[in-house]
Amino acid sequence: MINENIKHFRKTRGMSQEEMAVKLNVVRQTVSKWEKGLSIPDADVLIEMANLLDVSVSQSVYIRTFYRFLI
C-alpha cells in the first residue's frame, strides 16, 4: 500500500518525517497520516515526493503490492 511505501522509501533515504515534511511544504503530522494510511498525498505532492525519494511515482504507489504477488 502507498502508506507502507512512503515510510519504506523515506526511511531508506535516512529522512525523518520532519525533514520530508519541510521539503514537501507540509507539516510533519501530514506525513504521519500518510504513513498510517489515514490520508493520501495529492497527485502534485506525490510527484514531488517521488522526485525527493528518487523513485518513480509508480514505484511509490505499487512496489510493495507487486512484491506481494511474487511471494
C-alpha positions in Angstrom: 0.0 0.0 0.0 1.1 3.6 -0.6 1.4 4.3 3.2 3.9 1.5 3.6 5.8 2.6 0.5 6.1 6.2 1.7 7.5 5.1 5.1 9.8 2.5 3.4 11.4 4.9 0.9 11.6 7.7 3.5 13.5 5.5 5.9 15.7 4.0 3.2 16.8 7.6 2.4 17.5 8.2 6.1 15.0 11.0 6.3 12.8 11.9 9.2 9.1 12.7 8.9 10.0 16.3 9.8 12.7 16.6 7.1 10.3 15.1 4.5 7.5 17.5 5.6 9.8 20.5 5.3 10.9 19.5 1.8 7.3 18.9 0.6 6.0 22.1 2.3 3.6 20.2 4.6 3.5 19.7 8.4 5.0 16.6 10.0 1.6 15.4 11.0 0.6 15.2 7.3 3.5 12.8 6.7 2.5 10.8 9.7 -1.1 10.5 8.4 0.1 9.3 5.0 2.3 6.6 6.7 -0.6 5.5 8.9 -2.9 5.2 5.9 -5.2 7.9 7.3 -4.9 10.1 4.2 -3.0 10.0 0.9 -1.0 12.7 -0.8 -2.4 14.8 -3.6 -1.1 14.0 -7.1 1.1 17.0 -7.2 2.7 16.2 -3.8 3.1 12.5 -4.8 5.1 13.7 -7.8 7.3 15.9 -5.6 7.7 13.1 -3.1 8.8 10.6 -5.8 11.4 13.1 -7.0 12.6 13.7 -3.5 12.9 10.0 -2.7 14.4 9.3 -6.2 11.7 6.8 -7.2 9.1 6.8 -9.9 5.5 7.6 -9.0 4.5 4.1 -9.9 7.2 2.7 -7.5 5.9 4.8 -4.7 2.4 3.6 -5.2 2.8 -0.1 -6.3 6.1 -1.7 -5.4 5.1 -3.4 -2.2 1.8 -4.6 -3.8 3.9 -6.0 -6.6 6.2 -7.8 -4.2 3.2 -9.5 -2.5 2.3 -11.2 -5.8 5.9 -12.5 -6.1 5.9 -14.1 -2.6 
